[in-house]
Amino acid sequence: MQHQYIVRETGEIVSEHLFADRFIDLLYNRVREQAPSLFRALTSERMSSVLGYLQFDCTLPVDSRRGPALLQRMGVDWRECVAPAASFTTPRQVFERQIRYWQCRPMDEANETIVAPADAKVLIGSLEETPELFIKEKFFSAPELLGEDLPWPPFFVGGDFAIFRLTPDKYHYNHVPVSGEVIDFYQIDGQYHSCNPRAQIALASLHAKNRRVVTIIDTDVQGGTQVGLVAMIEVVALMIGDIVQCYSTHAYDAPQPIAKGMRLEKGCPKSLYRPGSSTDILLFQREVVTFSDDLVCNRRRADVLSRFSLGLGRPVVETDVRVRSTIAGKRRL
């Protein structure tokens, strides 16, 4: 099935060439069903690391696959990069690139705006409308994502969500979507599954099965965004072996790990995905935020072909957004 999304800046409908689509189809359908032991091995941490090395770290021997040519082949604008174009010699260096976000990813500084945590394709919705977002089968539920034995799921019952899907060509630093104080930070272990839509359709509760890092941010503090509690969930995927927490208040200088009690400022770099596709999920409390009008409109477009759907086959469409761009704000009474 063809998959399309909408480019926010232009309104263009784009047909996506999905990374490793045939391999994902084989792995998540025939292998998963006919050889479950092999499937578990292929989605293990060890195999994920091996696949990542083969895909992203092997030195490219041909000059036409280095420097500016490599960046162009991967669809990257070299003018955004902090490092000179000639320094890129492997796909991993491209995926882990730093950009001059303070120049090329402007941000609305208004206190009560919420910004995109990544360059990604975003889906938005409400857990009040549907407690689980469906892609034919169950996609995720808040308790599964946050940890059913932890205290946080009840805070997000009936709330809103935004799911950000990073494809391999994207800038892979995550930025803080809101300002506030970290009141919890933890990791939930799991497998290393692909975030390709074909895999998400094939495997029920996919994101609940992936290893993920959860950050709970209290924004109702002095100088905070004032939208209650926000959960930021960073989900690893196939060929990603790690999420490096590296919060910096200025550019990428003096990075530090996330910890409880830390103050986070909106728009600052928070973490780095090791290369591959990956997913960020934001959960908001009930009736606290309002999503940007264009994202709401795009979500229900009937003229865009999407592999994603809500229950009963209702299509739901992604919008391609840039990190630090406004996606929502505090709901007005």
Secondary structure, DSSP 8 states (H G I E B T S, - for coil): ---EEEETTT--EEE---TTHHHHHIIIIIIHHH-HHHHHHHTSHHHHHHHHHHHHTS---SGGGSHHHHHHHTT--GGGBSS-GGG--SHHHHHT--B-HHHHS-----TTEEE-SSSEEEEEEETTT-SSEESSSEEE-HHHHH-TTSS-GGGGTT-EEEEEEE-TTS--EEE-SS-EEEEEEEEE--B----SHHHHHHSTTHHHHB-EEEEEEE--STTS--S-EEEEEEE--TT---EEE-B-SSTT-S-B---TT-EE-TTSEEEEE-SS-EEEEEEE-TT-EEE-HHHHHHHT-SSS--S-B-GGG-B---EEE-TT-EEEEE---
